[in-house]
Amino acid sequence: MVMKKDKPKKTLKKTAKKLNSTTANPGKGKNRAKRFKFYNEEGEEITMDTISVDNKRTITVQPVDAKGRPAPIDGVPVWTVSPEGGVSLFPSPDGLSCDVVWMGGPMTQTIAVTGDADLGAGVKNIVDFVDIETLASEATGFNISVGAEEPV
């Protein structure tokens, strides 16, 4: 695409509007989900969070359309974590929330949720991500071992 130097903002706005109009409204009055929003236990939107030793966090998602309005999806969202090891995932039966349980640390992991935005027979996957950092235990003392006696 070639943009004129004197009107770059208008061209970008037109392009964005064209892209949104072809994907956001597949049918009359029906908005298709475009992405998920992630929320912590307090209902605050998150993009990264932490989890401490021997704790869990509940993350909820809301499928939304291109304008951020709630939108339906087909079926139950699927949750995954990468790399594996720091947390375990326990999704709810409806897939709109997931308990994230600390398993080890420290590490940063990406939790992904995938859902089908096509409400018909087809499949149009939407995927969104949130990062979670597992924190290590804080030292509270020492374990002391004394070795066997040896000649000098």
Rosetta blueprint (number, residue, H / E / L):
1 M L
2 V L
3 M L
4 K L
5 K L
6 D L
7 K L
8 P H
9 K H
10 K H
11 T H
12 L H
13 K H
14 K H
15 T H
16 A H
17 K H
18 K H
19 L H
20 N H
21 S H
22 T H
23 T H
24 A H
25 N L
26 P L
27 G E
28 K L
29 G L
30 K E
31 N L
32 R L
33 A L
34 K L
35 R E
36 F E
37 K E
38 F E
39 Y E
40 N L
41 E L
42 E L
43 G L
44 E L
45 E E
46 I L
47 T L
48 M E
49 D E
50 T E
51 I E
52 S L
53 V L
54 D L
55 N L
56 K E
57 R E
58 T E
59 I E
60 T E
61 V E
62 Q E
63 P E
64 V E
65 D L
66 A L
67 K L
68 G L
69 R L
70 P E
71 A L
72 P L
73 I L
74 D E
75 G E
76 V E
77 P E
78 V E
79 W E
80 T E
81 V E
82 S E
83 P L
84 E L
85 G L
86 G L
87 V E
88 S E
89 L E
90 F E
91 P E
92 S L
93 P L
94 D L
95 G L
96 L L
97 S E
98 C E
99 D E
100 V E
101 V E
102 W E
103 M L
104 G L
105 G L
106 P L
107 M E
108 T E
109 Q E
110 T E
111 I E
112 A E
113 V E
114 T E
115 G E
116 D E
117 A L
118 D L
119 L L
120 G L
121 A L
122 G L
123 V L
124 K L
125 N E
126 I E
127 V E
128 D E
129 F E
130 V E
131 D E
132 I E
133 E E
134 T E
135 L L
136 A L
137 S L
138 E L
139 A L
140 T L
141 G L
142 F L
143 N L
144 I L
145 S L
146 V L
147 G L
148 A L
149 E L
150 E L
151 P L
152 V L
